[in-house]
Amino acid sequence: MNILVINCGSSSLKFQLINSESKQVLAKGLCERIGIDGSLTYQPQGGEKVKEDKAMPTHKEAISYVIDALTDETTGVVKNLAEIGAVGHRVVHGGEKFASSVVITEEVLSEIEACNELAPLHNPANIIGINACKELMPGTPMVAVFDTAFHQTMPKKAYMYGLPYDYYEKYKIRRYGFHGTSHSFVSKRMAEIVGKPYDQTKTIVCHLGNGSSICAVENGKSVDTSMGFTPLEGLVMGTRSGDLDPAIVEFIANKEGLDIAGVLNVLNKKSGVYGLSGNLSSDFRDLEAGAKSGNEKAATAQEVFAYRVAKYVGSYVAAMNGVDNIAFTAGIGENDGRIRELVCENLKYLGITLDEDANKTRGEEVRISTPDSKVNVYVVPTNEELAIARETVALV
């Protein structure tokens, strides 16, 4: 079955058409600047990547251009829409309502909309993409795959904050966690690699990218994760601050003359390794180059990031009372050997020895711990689109 995977943002739309049996990506692309001027980047399997400027006043036009590209006589990969069996939509927040992926109905859409205040920048855009697909592809099954669903297995002791209980009951303030699709995919693949049943393994997944999170997966279930009520909590990230003393918000507001929205803008967009590096970059390749050239702030940003990762890994070893496997994934996790090295330097107490040659590998599945290490450490490339496609097939 061919599955169209849609990841809809407020002004962008990523897509892949995946054959669920062969796992092949038949075509992929990106619609950008929706609502401004618009452009479509499209690449069929084995073909050249082409970028065209196209007017996209709304997401409906963007979806229409995607369908046209996929069914084009020359560059298309399917003859008509009948060859697309279903559409899988990435939805950021499912709140406590959704602990798994679901076939989209009007009732489901209403429930997703009810979560808008928990993800005001993402869920409304996800809904727009769903409605556009429904209008242009009537009769095609649609599935919602939630970033938060995988973490709904966390116990109460892991997801509750030390706040008045009323705030949880009235406003559902709790840890939700994100990157669930990636954490699920990588932890399952990790079990396959080591040849153990998924429900009999303890794995820590380090999803390290511009947005980063760590997840403790015990016997196939998420039992804790670093992102919280929003994706701002947890690790120091590309431009996000991660964990900090809440009183800092008021302190910065008073010193800089900012309101709450202004401070949150700083914490989300001007902090992380970008802020730590003196606004050099949020790209770890730039930080590595800066550190090698003697830029002390760039080196500090790398060290702070890796140190925070190692601290979370250690805390999740305690949460699961042990660990069998540690997996690095996403852009930084898959490609930055220096960061992996810095993290593993603080994990020697677990009986981990890094294989320096293997750790030089970029973007490939590889064991980076030595055979005599007590914990398996691997690089496992994530594939959220394939995971969404699998979830969609399972339901339709």
URMOPE-V920930 format. One record per residue. RES is the residue in one letter. D_LAST is the distance of its C-alpha to the last C-alpha in whole Angstrom. Layout:
res = [RES RES]
d_last = [D_LAST D_LAST]
This chain:
res = [M N I L V I N C G S S S L K F Q L I N S E S K Q V L A K G L C E R I G I D G S L T Y Q P Q G G E K V K E D K A M P T H K E A I S Y V I D A L T D E T T G V V K N L A E I G A V G H R V V H G G E K F A S S V V I T E E V L S E I E A C N E L A P L H N P A N I I G I N A C K E L M P G T P M V A V F D T A F H Q T M P K K A Y M Y G L P Y D Y Y E K Y K I R R Y G F H G T S H S F V S K R M A E I V G K P Y D Q T K T I V C H L G N G S S I C A V E N G K S V D T S M G F T P L E G L V M G T R S G D L D P A I V E F I A N K E G L D I A G V L N V L N K K S G V Y G L S G N L S S D F R D L E A G A K S G N E K A A T A Q E V F A Y R V A K Y V G S Y V A A M N G V D N I A F T A G I G E N D G R I R E L V C E N L K Y L G I T L D E D A N K T R G E E V R I S T P D S K V N V Y V V P T N E E L A I A R E T V A L V]
d_last = [10 12 10 13 14 16 19 21 25 27 29 27 23 22 19 18 16 15 14 12 14 18 17 19 19 20 21 22 24 25 26 30 32 30 32 35 36 32 32 29 29 27 27 25 25 28 30 32 31 32 33 33 35 33 33 30 32 28 25 24 26 25 21 23 25 22 21 24 25 21 22 26 28 30 28 24 22 20 21 19 16 15 14 12 9 7 10 10 13 16 17 21 21 20 23 23 20 17 18 14 11 10 8 11 13 17 18 16 17 21 20 20 23 25 24 26 29 28 27 29 29 25 23 24 24 20 20 22 19 16 19 20 16 16 19 19 15 15 12 10 7 9 8 12 13 16 20 21 18 19 23 22 24 27 30 32 35 33 31 34 37 41 41 42 39 39 37 34 34 35 33 31 33 32 30 27 26 24 23 21 18 21 23 20 19 23 24 22 23 26 26 25 28 31 29 29 26 24 25 29 29 31 30 31 29 31 29 32 32 33 31 31 30 31 29 30 27 28 27 23 24 25 28 30 30 32 31 31 31 30 30 34 35 35 36 39 36 37 38 37 40 38 40 43 46 45 48 48 46 49 52 50 50 54 55 53 53 49 47 44 42 44 44 40 40 43 41 37 39 42 42 41 42 43 45 47 47 49 47 47 43 40 39 40 41 44 45 45 48 49 50 51 54 55 53 53 51 48 49 49 45 44 46 45 41 41 43 41 38 40 41 37 37 40 39 35 37 39 36 35 38 38 35 34 33 33 31 31 29 28 31 34 33 32 35 38 40 43 40 39 43 44 41 42 46 45 43 46 46 43 45 43 45 43 43 45 44 40 40 41 38 36 32 31 30 34 35 38 40 43 42 44 43 42 38 36 35 33 32 28 26 23 20 18 17 15 15 12 11 10 9 6 5 6 4 0]
